[in-house]
Amino acid sequence: MTWNSDKTYRLIGIILFSAFIWYFTSILVYLILASLIGVISQPLMRLFGKIKIKKKSLPNSIRASISMIVMLLVITGFLAILIPAINSQTTALMKVDYVSIGDNIGENLQLLETKLRQIGTLDEAEEIEHRIGERLKDLVSSIQLNNIFSGLVSTTGSVFMGIFSILFLSFFFIQDNKLFTRIVMLFIPENKYTQTNNILEKINLMLTRYFAGVLIEVSSMMVLITIGGWIVGLENAILIGFIGGLMNLIPYIGPLIGATIASILVTMTNIYLGVEYTAGLVGGILLVFAIANMIDNFLLQPIIYSNSVKAHPIEIFIVIIMGGTLGGPLGMIIAIPFYTIIRITLKEFLGDKIFIRRLMKDL
């Protein structure tokens, strides 16, 4: 039995690729994120492709440059709205009368101290403030400020390097929507070339629809919650809307997380105005989240998830729960794209099987 030279080259390629992934994981992450940006930007590329100058379409490089500029302008405009909202929230927190709040906490601690002594958890000679102080002292002493500072500097440098790398790579993925396909096809045997190419084309189409839908969903939730916050009377409605929309990326539990964070921020910002007033604002923002979530569940999600990835809502629910069980919130976020890739691959390679054909009949 002779060893085929093609198999040798393939084995060497797999070993080198595995070593690349092992030692340069960050580069692989940059490539994946850049390819996702390339997928998301395709509607813009098609839109700018309709522009003609002297009956000629714009070159791909020009369309890619314009698409990147548009996305960067949108992000910049978004930050221009968000940063003042964060500053406003910080200013509001600085106005809080922490002395009176501290007095209230002190009174509650005294009541708690009495209860703990009654049940025997706290010694008669020991004060709860002393115990809390000792725990805080141990916590602070365990923190190495030098390590935090050096870690912060290192992280900042890595973040800027990562952003630059992703933007640089994204240009080429936006310019050439077949680039990711060609990279993958380098490692595919010739007898699987046609099937793999079909899979990648379908994945590109499905994920483009899905991510475009997710962007619309998140943006819609931000707008709905922000408007609701204004109606309720929140000064930090923009920040609350941003948090609520962003948390909506996490299916099912995201709105609960967003509503919890919003309630805490509202309470911290307005507690000095009185418990009843603050409770009314918290109740109002919770109602806003509830209404926005109903609109999302009954209107946005069925359109985005079911239509974009061609899967039944129950199917999607099970996949998201499985993703959350395996990978937590991040697993829930990537569950649907990952499942879409698996479905398309199974249909292409095992489409003649009865079970697969029935499961993928709408795909």
C-alpha positions in Angstrom: 0.0 0.0 0.0 1.6 3.3 -1.1 1.1 6.5 0.6 -0.5 9.1 -1.7 1.5 12.3 -2.0 -1.8 14.3 -1.8 -2.6 12.7 1.5 0.9 13.6 2.7 0.5 17.3 1.8 -3.0 17.3 3.3 -1.7 15.8 6.6 1.1 18.4 6.6 -1.4 21.1 6.0 -3.7 19.9 8.8 -0.7 19.8 11.2 0.5 23.3 10.3 -3.0 24.7 10.5 -3.6 23.1 13.9 -0.2 24.5 15.1 -1.3 27.9 13.8 -4.6 27.7 15.7 -2.7 26.6 18.9 -0.1 29.3 18.9 -2.0 32.2 17.2 -5.5 31.9 18.6 -5.9 35.7 18.6 -5.3 35.9 14.9 -7.9 33.2 14.3 -10.3 35.2 16.4 -9.5 38.4 14.3 -10.2 36.4 11.1 -13.5 35.1 12.4 -14.7 38.5 13.6 -13.5 40.2 10.3 -15.4 37.5 8.3 -18.5 38.2 10.4 -18.2 41.9 9.7 -17.8 41.0 6.0 -21.0 39.0 6.2 -22.9 41.8 7.9 -21.7 44.4 5.5 -23.0 42.6 2.3 -26.3 44.4 2.2 -24.4 47.7 2.1 -22.1 46.3 -0.6 -25.2 45.3 -2.7 -26.8 48.7 -2.1 -23.7 50.6 -3.2 -23.4 48.2 -6.1 -26.5 49.8 -7.6 -24.8 53.1 -7.9 -23.5 53.6 -11.4 -21.2 56.3 -12.8 -21.3 56.5 -16.6 -23.2 53.1 -16.7 -20.4 51.5 -14.7 -20.7 50.1 -11.2 -18.3 51.2 -8.5 -15.2 49.0 -8.0 -15.4 46.6 -5.1 -12.5 48.4 -3.3 -14.5 51.7 -3.4 -17.7 50.0 -2.3 -15.8 48.3 0.6 -14.3 51.6 1.6 -17.6 53.4 1.6 -19.2 50.5 3.5 -16.5 50.7 6.2 -16.8 54.4 6.5 -20.6 54.1 6.9 -20.3 51.5 9.6 -17.6 53.6 11.4 -19.8 56.7 11.2 -22.8 54.8 12.6 -20.6 53.5 15.5 -19.2 57.0 16.1 -22.6 58.6 16.1 -23.8 55.9 18.5 -20.9 56.6 20.9 -21.6 60.4 20.5 -25.0 59.7 21.9 -24.0 57.1 24.5 -21.0 58.8 26.1 -23.0 62.0 27.2 -25.6 59.6 28.6 -22.9 57.8 30.7 -21.5 61.2 31.9 -25.1 62.3 32.8 -25.5 59.0 34.8 -22.2 59.6 36.6 -23.2 63.2 37.5 -26.5 62.0 38.8 -24.8 59.4 41.0 -22.5 62.1 42.4 -25.5 64.1 43.5 -26.8 61.3 45.6 -26.8 62.1 49.4 -24.7 59.2 50.5 -24.5 60.5 54.1 -28.3 60.0 54.6 -28.1 56.7 52.7 -25.2 55.7 55.0 -27.3 56.6 58.1 -30.2 54.4 56.8 -27.7 51.5 56.2 -26.3 52.0 59.7 -29.8 51.7 61.2 -30.5 48.6 59.2 -27.1 47.1 60.3 -28.0 47.7 63.9 -31.2 45.9 63.5 -29.4 43.1 61.7 -26.8 43.0 64.4 -29.5 42.5 67.0 -31.1 39.7 65.1 -27.8 38.0 64.6 -27.1 38.1 68.3 -30.5 36.7 69.1 -29.9 33.7 66.9 -26.4 33.2 68.2 -24.6 34.0 64.9 -22.8 37.1 66.4 -21.0 37.2 69.7 -22.1 39.8 72.3 -18.8 41.6 72.3 -18.5 41.6 68.5 -19.9 44.3 66.2 -21.1 43.6 62.7 -19.3 46.7 61.4 -16.0 45.3 62.7 -16.6 41.9 60.9 -17.5 43.6 57.6 -14.5 45.9 58.0 -12.2 42.9 58.5 -13.5 41.2 55.4 -13.1 44.3 53.3 -9.5 44.7 54.7 -8.6 41.2 53.7 -10.1 41.8 50.2 -8.2 45.0 49.6 -4.9 43.6 50.9 -5.2 40.7 48.5 -5.4 43.1 45.5 -2.0 43.9 44.0 -2.3 47.4 42.6 0.9 47.1 40.6 -0.4 44.0 38.9 -3.8 45.7 38.2 -2.0 48.7 36.6 0.3 46.6 34.5 -2.6 44.4 33.4 -4.7 47.5 32.5 -1.9 48.9 30.4 -1.3 45.5 28.7 -5.0 45.1 28.1 -5.4 48.6 26.6 -2.6 47.9 24.2 -4.1 44.6 23.2 -7.5 46.1 22.6 -6.2 48.8 20.3 -4.1 46.3 18.4 -7.1 44.0 18.1 -9.3 46.7 16.8 -6.8 47.8 14.2 -6.2 44.2 13.1 -10.0 43.5 12.8 -10.6 46.7 10.8 -7.6 46.0 8.5 -8.8 42.4 7.8 -12.5 43.4 7.6 -11.7 45.6 4.6 -10.6 42.6 2.5 -13.5 40.4 3.7 -16.0 43.2 2.8 -14.3 43.7 -0.5 -14.4 40.0 -1.4 -17.3 38.0 0.0 -15.7 34.8 -1.3 -12.5 35.3 0.6 -13.5 33.2 3.6 -14.7 30.4 1.2 -11.4 30.3 -0.6 -9.5 30.1 2.7 -11.6 27.1 3.8 -11.4 25.4 0.4 -7.6 25.2 0.7 -8.1 22.4 3.2 -11.0 20.6 1.4 -10.4 17.4 -0.7 -11.3 17.7 -4.4 -14.0 15.1 -4.1 -15.8 17.2 -1.5 -15.2 20.5 -3.2 -18.6 21.1 -4.8 -20.6 20.1 -1.7 -18.4 22.2 0.6 -18.7 25.2 -1.7 -22.6 24.8 -1.7 -22.5 24.6 2.1 -20.4 27.8 2.4 -22.7 29.7 0.0 -25.8 28.7 1.9 -24.2 29.5 5.3 -23.1 33.0 4.0 -26.7 33.7 2.8 -28.4 32.5 6.1 -25.9 34.2 8.4 -26.2 37.5 6.4 -30.0 37.4 6.9 -29.6 36.4 10.6 -27.1 39.0 11.7 -28.9 41.7 9.7 -32.1 40.7 11.6 -30.3 40.7 15.0 -29.0 44.2 14.3 -32.5 45.4 13.5 -33.9 43.6 16.7 -31.3 45.1 19.0 -31.7 48.6 17.5 -35.5 48.4 17.8 -35.3 47.3 21.4 -32.9 50.2 22.2 -35.3 52.7 20.6 -38.4 51.2 22.3 -36.9 51.1 25.8 -35.4 54.6 25.4 -38.8 56.0 24.4 -40.5 54.2 27.2 -37.9 55.5 29.7 -38.6 59.1 28.5 -42.3 58.5 28.9 -41.8 57.2 32.4 -39.6 60.2 33.3 -36.1 58.8 33.4 -33.2 61.2 32.9 -30.9 58.4 31.9 -33.3 56.8 29.4 -30.7 56.6 26.6 -28.3 54.6 28.8 -31.1 52.3 30.0 -32.2 51.8 26.4 -28.6 50.9 25.4 -28.3 48.4 28.2 -31.7 46.8 27.5 -31.0 46.5 23.8 -27.5 45.1 24.3 -28.7 42.5 26.8 -31.3 41.5 24.3 -28.5 39.7 22.4 -28.8 37.0 25.1 -32.1 35.1 24.2 -34.7 34.7 26.9 -32.7 35.7 29.9 -31.2 38.9 28.4 -34.3 41.0 29.0 -34.3 39.9 32.7 -30.7 40.9 33.1 -31.3 44.2 31.4 -34.3 45.0 33.5 -32.3 44.1 36.7 -29.4 46.4 35.8 -31.9 49.2 34.8 -33.7 48.8 38.1 -30.4 49.1 40.1 -29.3 52.2 38.1 -32.7 53.9 38.6 -32.7 53.1 42.3 -29.1 54.4 42.8 -29.8 57.6 40.8 -33.2 58.5 42.4 -33.1 57.0 45.9 -32.4 60.5 47.5 -35.8 61.6 46.1 -37.6 59.2 48.3 -38.5 55.5 48.4 -42.0 55.9 47.0 -40.9 58.0 44.1 -38.0 55.7 43.3 -40.3 52.6 43.5 -42.7 54.3 41.0 -39.8 54.8 38.6 -38.6 51.2 39.0 -42.1 49.9 38.4 -42.4 52.1 35.3 -39.2 50.9 33.8 -40.0 47.3 34.5 -43.3 47.8 32.7 -41.4 49.3 29.8 -39.2 46.3 29.6 -42.2 44.0 29.8 -44.0 45.7 26.9 -40.8 45.9 24.8 -40.1 42.2 25.5 -43.7 41.3 24.4 -43.2 43.2 21.1 -39.9 41.4 20.7 -41.3 37.9 21.4 -44.4 38.2 19.3 -43.2 40.4 16.5 -39.5 40.7 16.0 -38.1 37.3 17.0 -40.5 35.2 14.9 -39.6 37.3 11.9 -35.8 37.2 12.6 -35.2 33.7 13.9 -37.8 31.6 12.2 -37.6 33.3 8.7 -33.9 34.0 8.6 -32.6 30.5 9.6 -35.7 28.6 8.5 -36.3 26.7 11.8 -39.4 26.1 14.0 -39.6 28.3 17.1 -39.6 25.2 19.4 -36.5 24.0 17.5 -34.8 27.3 18.2 -35.9 27.3 21.8 -34.3 23.9 22.4 -31.1 24.9 20.6 -30.8 28.1 22.7 -31.3 26.2 26.0 -28.7 23.7 24.9 -26.3 26.5 24.1 -26.9 28.1 27.4 -26.3 24.8 29.2 -23.0 24.2 27.4 -21.6 27.7 27.2 -23.7 30.1 29.4 -24.8 33.4 28.0 -22.2 33.3 25.2 -23.4 29.9 24.3 -26.9 31.2 24.0 -25.8 34.0 21.7 -23.9 31.8 19.3 -26.3 28.8 19.5 -28.4 29.8 16.5 -25.6 30.6 14.0 -23.8 27.4 15.1 -26.9 25.4 14.7 -27.5 26.9 11.3 -24.1 25.8 10.1 -24.7 22.3 11.4 -28.1 22.0 9.7 -26.8 23.2 6.3 -23.8 20.8 6.5 -26.0 17.8 7.5 -28.5 18.5 4.7 -25.7 18.7 2.1 -23.9 15.6 3.1 -26.8 13.5 4.6 -29.8 14.9 2.8 -30.7 11.4 1.5 -31.5 10.2 5.0 -35.2 10.3 6.0 -34.7 11.8 9.4 -32.4 14.6 8.1 -34.8 15.2 5.1 -37.8 15.6 7.4 -35.9 17.8 9.9 -34.5 20.1 7.2 -37.5 20.2 4.9 -37.9 24.0 5.3 -34.2 24.8 4.8 
